[in-house]
Amino acid sequence: MVVTSYLALSAILFSIGLYGVLTKRNAVIVLFCIELMLNAANINFVAFSKFGLFPDLAGHIFTLFTITIAAAEAALGIAILIALYRHVETAEADQFKSLKG
Amino acid sequence: MEANLALLIPLFPVIAFLLLIFGRKAFCKKMAAAVGVAATFASFALSTWVLVAGETITWKVPWLQIGNQTVSLSIEIGSLQMLMLFIVSVVSMLVHLYSYGYMKHDDRIQVFYAYLALFTFSMFSLVMSSNLLWIYIFWELVGVCSFLLIGFWYFKPEARDAARKAFVVTRIGDVGFFIAICLAFWHAGSFEVSDLQAVVESGQLTPGLITLLAVLIFVGAIGKSGQFPLHTWLPNAMEGPTPVSALIHAATMVAAGVYLVANLFFLFQASPFAMDLVAYVGGFTAIFAATIGLAQYDIKRVLAYSTVSQLGYMMLALGSAGYVAGVFHLFTHAFFKALLFLGAGAVIVLLSHEQDIRKMGGLWKSHRQLGIWFLAGCLSIAGIPPFSGFFSKDEILLSTYLDGRIDLFVIGIIAAFFTAFYMFRLFFMVFAGEARGPKADSKVPVVMMVPIVILGLFSVFSGFANASPMHLLTAWLSKGNDYTAATGHAPVWLPVLVVTVSLVGIGLAYLYFGSRKWSTSKVVQTVPRLHKLVFNKYYVDELYHYAFVLPAKGIGWFLYGVDRFVVGGLAYLTAWIAQFIGRIGSRIQNGQAQTYALVSVIGFVLLIVGLTAGRFLK
């Protein structure tokens, strides 16, 4: 099956992203890793829209939406990060702990 | 019309109380005294008018509706009540006047007068009520006033303890009285004294029930009137200011027990056992307290035990069917005991608050007038004719004799001897010889001397109220009842015997304490144990301490432990569990977003694994 290799690529990409989100200390890299995970999902969409049981263009359109939203989200994320950096003078994710109970 | 005027008698003191308690900052000392004296004088004038008019006053309004029963607020002022109103108003008025001299330097004199006025109001109302429930209410109210006034100098620990003791010990008696009231309502269906009397006289109640009622009421009287075994509070009550001792703990409130027995005399008459009990408790108390009085050194303690003893005499008289004798002694005793207390108060003030009679002496030379009136009081209580105590004590012993209880008669005679002895021991130690302590340079203020003189005149002459051959009081009190059926004629030797015994007592007291020819230390050396026993008041206080107070305290400690460790422990445990869970929760909330994400991932993985495994397990 052709679709399997796409899914494998997507899964690998998602896992790398997840690993980065969970382990990296730099908040910018965490943000990038989230992008990786989003793109893994995009690959899934595209693969199923071509090789799925009912292939149509909906998957492509969703992917375009996702890319747009991901761009907006990246801009927002970076903006928040910069604001945070100004506030606490660091970009280390484990230093943002004001939620501690 | 008359009824309405009589209603004003307790109204004046209660107005004075309200004025003084709310305006205690506004009144100066003189004004406060003036308000108190004016109110009691108004009551005195009305009481005298009621006494002179001499017509039974009844008044009744419905108060509570309980089912079919109406509890009313009712007043009946018969002969006995008129006499009591007169006694209370006279003594109260004079004590109000005297207090201005005695309490001049006290900053809280306004409050003192307020309490005195409240007491006077309660005592008037107690006497006027003819409804057991109302009697009980005012009975408790005079108890509260007594508590407040004994503890008036609350900064003295002894005064605080004494107030508490008085309150608790009298409460024991009051429980008996309360049960009696409940029983009376249950069986007679009414709180009215007249209804109860009708039921008792028509024979609707069983003799056992009547005895039970009488005994329970007598328990209340024992508490209030300081009879054995509940007498211990009265000597301690002397920690209060002396005018209070004169008014409450000598003349009026402690006589309330005697009054109650006299007021419900029909109940006691219907039960031979109750009469026996009253007579024997009274007789025993009379001699018991008199012997304690022999060995006390505090001037007020001696008078306190003397009061207990004289109240015992009154009970003895009532128990021996001597209704008139008991009431008569209440009447004369109120005057001469108030006189003695006010005299003692004057002595205490002169000697800058010294109360130990071993440190007194020689006042006869410097304060002749006070000495004369104090002597009048002593002669009166010792029963020397023509002083008032002679007549009343003579009647008591006569009624005991006529009642045929020779043992009680002998006890009465011996107690009379002791009475004469300890009173003159007191008199000689205070007035004879040389000064042995602080010097008395000042004079007794007029405001204190006037009440003493008036009470002195009453002590000298009030005995003639029932002197033979007129027996005015007997005729007066027997109006509308048949309580005096038992009176007979006195054997000639009886008054002679009483006077001789008293004179012997006085003579002995003179030899020991007046001329000091004989020494008391020899007596103490021959019977050291006995002296110690009497000096320590037969260890009754200690006995109660070990028998009742300590076990009660033990139970208290035990319950405190249960509360602290069992109940409190459970409460603490609950709080600790909640706190523990909270702490775990807060540990998880470490603020690391990545940790939260990890936990979510783990949860998601577990969910997926679970779902997948679930499918395979099917």
Interface residues (C-beta under 8 A of the other chain):
Chain A: L18 V21 L22 T23 V30 A93 D94 F96 K97 S98 L99 K100 G101
Chain B: G585 S586 R587 I588 Q589 N590 G591 Q592 A593 Q594 A597 L598 V601
